Amino acid sequence: MAEGEPPTPGEARKSSKKRKNVRDPDATETAKRLKRGPAVNLKSITDKKLKGKLRRAEAVFNSSRKKAIQVNEWLLPATAGTLEAEGIERTWKFKQEDIVQAVDVTAARKVFDLSLPELGPYKLSFTRNGRFMLLGGSLGHLAIMDWQRAHLVCEVQVREAVRDVVFLHNETFFAAAQKKYVYVYDKRGLEVHCLQDHTLVNALDFLPHHFLLTSIGEYGVLRYQDTSTGHIVAQHKTHLGPCSVMRHNPYNGVIMLGHARGCVTMWTPNLTTAAVKMLCHTGPVNALAVDPSGTYMATAGMDSQIKVWDVRMLRPMHTYYSHAPVTSMDISQRGLLAVGYGRKLQIWQDALRNKAKSPYLNHNLPGVMEAFRFCPYEDVLGIGHSAGISTILVPGAGEPNFDSFVANPFQTVKARQHQEVAALLDKLQPDSIVLDPDIIGRVRKEPADVARQRREEEAAANTARLVAMRREAEAKDKMKGKNKPSRRHRKKQNNIIEDRKPAIKERQKEEAARRKEAAEKNETAIPKDAPRAVRRFYK
Amino acid sequence: MKVKVISRSEEDYTRERTSDLRKVQRNYDPLLHQFEKAKEYTRALNAAKLNRIFAKPFLAALQHDDGVTCLARNPKLVNSIVAGSADGDIRIWDIPRERTLRRLVGHTGAVKGISFAPDGETCVSASTDATVKLWKVPYAPFEAGVVQDDAEAVFEFQGKNAFRGIDHHWDRSTFATAGVAVDIWDHSRSEPIQTFTWGSDTVTSVRFNPAEPDVFASTGSDRAITLYDLRQATPLRKMVMQTRSNALAWNPMEPFNFTAANEDCCLYTFDMRKLGSALCVHKDFVSAVMDVDYSPTGREFVAGSYDRSLRIFSVSGGHSREVYTTKRMQRVFAVRFSGDATYVFSGSDDMNVRCWKAKASEQLGIRLPREKHKQAYNDALLERYKHMPEVKRIVRHRHLPAAIYKAAKMRRTVVESDKRKLQRRIEHSAPGSIVVQTERKKKILAQVE
């Protein structure tokens, strides 16, 4: 066939078939997630109106899902980062310097080392859009910086021990767990609140959709405070001693604590006891991390083990053995697991769903590591250590395409204000936090069915109880004294024939029916011409 | 090595000048949008609460000199309504400016019915002084201020007895009056061209079918609803119920269905082809239902009752979706839906015609596309979550005057105890000996041809 000729229809069909098979694995994953569960089974519905309504609803849903799949496949501006080793190279041998040299200037500028050795090991926190970084040094140094543009927003020295820092709903407020209480600061560094209810706090966390600030500390009391209204929503005594490992599960909003006994407990504001208590390690739990889809949880204990659990089924999946106990862990938006021991940092790719054989990246730090966090929507990991703050490039860690209505790294002031108002209007109530968020809006069985079932169960339980009692009474030895008070009482209890009532009624009915039948039969048995005086002999 | 890292250039994601559009990125991956269901439920709850906060349905009260007995809607104009009162006074109202355009003087008895001719410029009114008058209805002038002018009837039709109701045909220049019997008149004749009688009872209201040009129905004091055909000399069929129907309205979108407002506090929707059983029984009033009118959409209707309230029902709904009451509003005798299905008018005993919104929390006037979209989204949310108990409680909640509340409670206890007793009777008697009639057939006594 000549070059200039258009392809014949058969060839065109073949080429279009080929095009269909080539699909990005990420896109198929997203398409599966966009399905959001199985469709309604329309065949089992007999009500025509309802069936028609549901059919229309399913059609609308399918068309919008197809559009979303198309948008996500073709219209997203960026792709995820990758790091590939060629030939005999292995990715874990690559150093940060090599990676920084191989990438463009904008990405290379994101890697820096802030040397702050005097003010103690640093803890850090990122805003939800990854634009601002909050540093908290243990000797009282608090600072917010726009880390990508190397711009310092505010800096304050509180001259007190600071144990943990966290941003609230955006960069305008942050909370710092200081020596005795928790303080809330403005983005200018001014102290706005002193939360005196939270005492000796070791770890802080913020639930963005519920506007809940949570804290856990030396007293082992988990406190939820609503930062929009200022009320303490719940206080739970864990009764498991001091705790300093706390993470929230972004999928369902439950708080996970790691205790010194080796158990991990999961808490919601509604229940005064832990919703889930799992024994994870034989020594204290050192670090905890959850992936953003809320499927996997990684725990690290003093027994030098890293265990990966399926959080929805509460089942262990894999166990990794590390050479030293892990001090901190984090999971990125795309499921990369970062594990830190002392001065060494390891990043594992695809270590959650499958068991990974070797790490993805290695890094050595200038100081002893305190905490690290992946920056959302960026391929960067921010590390706080005893010598200051460092950032490293981790290709493929962050979600490349953000949604402006969820989190926008290029947010203007007006957009931030609008988003704050929208978030407050959509604020979820704390009693909607449950282990399975899918049950919200689900219809339970009809009350009539449930009530009938409950009644039947109650009747069965009642019968069983009375039968057991009667059996026990009958089995007892006949004693000498026939009129003892206890015997009289027992007789009285046994005389209650409530469980026999339906049985007796049944028998009565059967008797009546039988008698009726017999009467009819008798009537027909008597011959018609027999005189009345003789009839009784025929019965 | 091959490395690729996320690096975004600020120009791609921000705008250069303030006159440019802001750039919006979308990613529909559900991982980025957590708590979808909980957020939707919260929004539905907020929408329900906002609807209750903004539910201010009452708009205006237009005053008469005596109790208002009938209302009529102009088929060609949306902004005016004609109301007739018990002293024979008929007023044409300019609703946006809340002023009387014309006072049609002439009747000496209570005006029992008004109806418009299809051209929208003529209307006929029937009164208890045994006359039917034909009037010319002018358009509303543009200048503001008091315009009221008195006008005389163009033509007068003399009848033998007091009239109880009137309905003009939607296409021809004939109209039907209800009184001792059903009379069919023509604009050009001074005597009725046809008369229909069946029995010796009064006919209280008459309505033409909106699609069939020759079919109409009437309600009478013999507790019956009768169907007629103009092409035949005698009525077609009569359906007798247990209690009398006060008014009747045909569904404009499903012209074979009509709803009758009954004395037993219920409204019954029938299919005229199958009068043996009602399609739906609408129950929520506590006293006799006086008038009923359908919305032009054919999906809902408004009914006014002797218990000082008016309710809006959906066509297939057994209970009302909305109830309007005011301390000042006494017995409601006439109700009408406006031509654009946005407003509802009620004429009552306290000499006022009241204008209400059909949807109590609707924002009237010109709305921005964003506002319309938000309202549509809120409505869709409420539709999806209306079964959830918290949402249902808020959506259903209406404040009722003490008298109506107590009367409704009493009726509920009576109905429940009757039901309980019936169930026990069935349980303790021979199976099949007690025949339970469905609600839809219970009140129908007989059909006669």
Interface residues (C-beta under 8 A of the other chain):
Chain A: T30 R33 L34 R36 A68 V71 N72 L75 L76 P77 A78 T79 A80 G81 T82 L83 E84 A85 E86 E89 T91 F94 D98 I99 A102 V103 D104 T106 A107 H209 P250 Y251 G253 P292 S293 Q333 Y377 E378 D379 L393 P395 G398 E399 P400 N401 F402 D403 S404 F405 V406 A407 N408 P409 F410 T412 A415 L425 D426 K427 L428 Q429 S432 P437 D438 I440 G441 V443
Chain B: M1 K2 V3 K4 V5 I6 S7 R8 S9 E10 D12 Y13 T14 R22 K23 V24 Q25 R26 N27 Y28 D29 P30 L31 L32 H33 Q34 F35 K37 A38 K39 E40 Y41 T42 R43 N46 Y385 H387 M388
